[in-house]
Amino acid sequence: MSHKQRNWLLIGAGIIVGIFVLMVLVFSIPRNLPSSAVAPAPDMAYPGSSAGSVSNSGERFWDHEGYDGQVRDEMSVGKEAPMAPDPDRDPVADQELPQQPIDRMIIRNGSITVAVEDTLAARKTVEDMVAQMAADGAFVVSINEYASGSTSDPYIDLSIRVPATRFDDVMDQIAGLAAKGTIPTQSQSAEDVTNQYVDLDARLETLEAARQRLLEIMAESQNAEDLLNAEQQLTQREAEIASIKGQMQYLSQSAALSAITVSLQPYILSQPVDTTWRPAETVRRSWDALLRSLRNFGDFIIRFSIAVLPWLIVIGLVLFGVVRFVISRARKGQENPSSGVK
C-alpha cells in the first residue's frame, strides 16, 4: 500500500469516528441536560399532536397510538414537585398503620379433683355457684354419683360449663372446697381457634355469594335443564352453608363457655368409723352365696348332660370301634407270618 493510500484510509477512518462521536453526543445531550433546559413551554405543541405529556425530567411518554407530541412540565404548570426522600426519616413511620388485631378466640377446658369432708355439701356449693352465673350461660352438663363401701359419703363427678371470663375464678373457688391438709389436682388446656373461625367465616361469605348468584340464575333461567342444575347446586351450597354455620356456632360457644370437670372425693380421715357388726347378716350372705354356688353347679350338670354328653358318647363309640378295628388287624398281621414259618 502506498503512502498516499494510507493517508486517505486514515482520513476516512477519522471521518467515520467523528460522525459516530457526533451521533453519540446528539442522542445523549437531551437526557443529561436539566429539565428546564429542554422542556418547552406548557402550551407548546408539536404539529399533529393531541394530548401527550412528559415527566418533569423531560422524558416523553408514548401511548398506544404513538407519541402525542405535547410536553408538560409539572414545575411549569404550578404543581408541587415531589420531594426527595429524607435519609434520616424512618420509612416504617410512613407506612399505613396495620388494622387493629381481632380478638383471639380461645377454648379453655379444665379438670379438678378435690377431696372434701362432705361431698354432698360440696356438690350443692358447686351447683349454687353455677346457678349464680346462669344469666351468663353457665349450666350443669352432667352429674354422676356412686357410693363406696369404705365410706359413707358418695363419690361425685360433675361436668359444668361456665363463662370463659370466670374460668380462673371458678377453678379457685372449687379448689377452696378441699379439706384441710389436702391439695387438689388440677389440669388446664387452651386451644386457639381464631384462624379456624376466620377461615370458616371467609368460606361462608363465598358460599353465600355463590348461593345468591344461583338464585339470580334460577330467576332468569328459561331452560328446564339449566333450572334443575341450578337447583342441585343451590341445595349443595345450602348444605355446606348450614354445616359451616354449625361449626362456627360450636367454636363460638366453646370459646364463650369453658368446660370444667369436677371430681369430688370423700376425705377418708373425716369419715366416721363403722363400729357396727351384724353376724346374722354375715351368715345370711354366706348362706345365699352357698345356695347360688349349688344352683350354678346344678345348672352346669343339667346343661352338660343335655347339650354335651350325648355328643361325647357318640364320639367315644366311634373312637372305640376304630381302635378295636386297628388292634384286630394288627393281631391278624402278627399271626400270619408266624404260621407260615411253622
MOKAFEN-V350810 format. One record per backbone hydrogen bond with DSSP energy under -1.0 kcal/mol. NH is the residue of the N-H (numbers start at 1). CO is the residue of the C=O. E is the energy in kcal/mol with one decimal. If there is no record, write none. Layout:
NH/CO/E
NH/CO/E
//
This chain:
6/2/-1.9
7/3/-1.7
8/4/-2.2
9/5/-2.2
10/6/-2.1
11/7/-2.5
12/8/-2.4
13/9/-2.3
14/10/-2.3
15/11/-2.2
16/12/-2.4
17/13/-2.4
18/14/-2.5
19/15/-2.5
20/16/-2.3
21/17/-2.5
22/18/-2.5
23/19/-2.3
24/20/-2.1
25/21/-2.3
26/22/-2.4
27/23/-2.1
28/24/-1.4
29/25/-2.1
32/28/-1.3
33/29/-1.7
37/34/-1.2
39/35/-2.7
44/41/-1.7
49/46/-1.8
55/59/-1.8
58/55/-2.0
61/53/-1.6
63/66/-1.2
66/63/-1.6
77/73/-1.3
79/74/-1.7
89/86/-1.3
107/191/-3.0
109/189/-2.4
110/259/-2.3
111/187/-2.5
112/261/-2.7
113/185/-2.6
114/263/-2.9
116/265/-2.7
122/118/-2.1
123/119/-2.4
124/120/-2.1
125/121/-1.9
126/122/-2.2
127/123/-2.6
128/124/-2.3
129/125/-2.1
130/126/-2.2
131/127/-2.3
132/128/-1.8
134/131/-1.3
136/133/-1.2
137/134/-1.7
138/133/-2.0
139/161/-1.7
141/159/-2.9
142/159/-1.4
144/157/-3.0
146/155/-2.6
155/146/-3.4
156/264/-2.2
157/144/-3.1
158/262/-3.3
159/142/-2.3
160/260/-2.6
161/139/-2.7
162/258/-2.3
164/256/-2.5
166/163/-1.6
167/164/-1.1
170/166/-2.6
171/167/-2.3
172/168/-2.1
173/169/-2.2
174/170/-2.5
175/171/-2.2
176/172/-1.5
177/174/-1.7
178/175/-1.5
179/115/-3.2
182/179/-2.0
185/113/-2.3
187/111/-2.1
189/109/-2.6
191/107/-2.0
193/105/-2.6
197/193/-2.3
198/194/-2.6
199/195/-2.5
200/196/-2.1
201/197/-2.3
202/198/-2.3
203/199/-2.4
204/200/-2.4
205/201/-2.2
206/202/-2.1
207/203/-2.6
208/204/-2.5
209/205/-1.9
210/206/-2.2
211/207/-2.5
212/208/-2.1
213/209/-2.0
214/210/-2.2
215/211/-2.2
216/212/-2.0
217/213/-2.4
218/214/-2.6
219/215/-2.0
220/216/-1.6
221/217/-1.0
227/223/-2.0
228/224/-2.3
229/225/-2.2
230/226/-2.3
231/227/-2.1
232/228/-2.3
233/229/-2.3
234/230/-2.4
235/231/-2.4
236/232/-2.1
237/233/-2.4
238/234/-2.5
239/235/-2.0
240/236/-2.1
241/237/-2.5
242/238/-2.4
243/239/-2.2
244/240/-2.5
245/241/-2.6
246/242/-2.1
247/243/-2.2
248/244/-2.7
249/245/-2.5
250/246/-2.3
251/247/-2.5
252/248/-2.5
253/249/-2.7
254/250/-2.6
255/251/-2.1
256/252/-1.9
257/253/-2.6
258/162/-2.8
260/160/-2.6
261/110/-2.2
262/158/-3.2
263/112/-2.5
264/156/-3.5
265/114/-2.9
267/116/-2.5
270/267/-1.3
271/268/-1.6
282/278/-1.6
283/279/-2.7
284/280/-2.5
285/281/-2.3
286/282/-2.3
287/283/-2.8
288/284/-2.3
289/285/-2.1
290/286/-2.2
291/287/-2.4
292/288/-2.3
293/289/-2.1
294/290/-2.5
295/291/-2.6
296/292/-2.2
297/293/-2.2
298/294/-2.6
299/295/-2.3
300/296/-1.9
301/297/-2.2
302/298/-2.3
303/299/-2.4
304/300/-2.7
305/301/-2.6
306/302/-1.9
307/303/-2.8
308/304/-1.6
309/304/-2.9
312/308/-1.9
313/309/-2.3
314/310/-2.2
315/311/-2.5
316/312/-2.3
317/313/-2.5
318/314/-2.2
319/315/-2.3
320/316/-2.4
321/317/-2.4
322/318/-2.2
323/319/-2.4
324/320/-2.4
325/321/-2.2
326/322/-2.3
327/323/-2.5
328/324/-2.5
329/325/-2.1
330/326/-1.9
331/327/-2.2
332/328/-2.2
333/329/-1.8
334/330/-1.4
335/331/-2.2
336/332/-1.9
338/334/-1.1
339/335/-2.0
340/336/-1.6
341/337/-1.3
342/338/-1.5
//
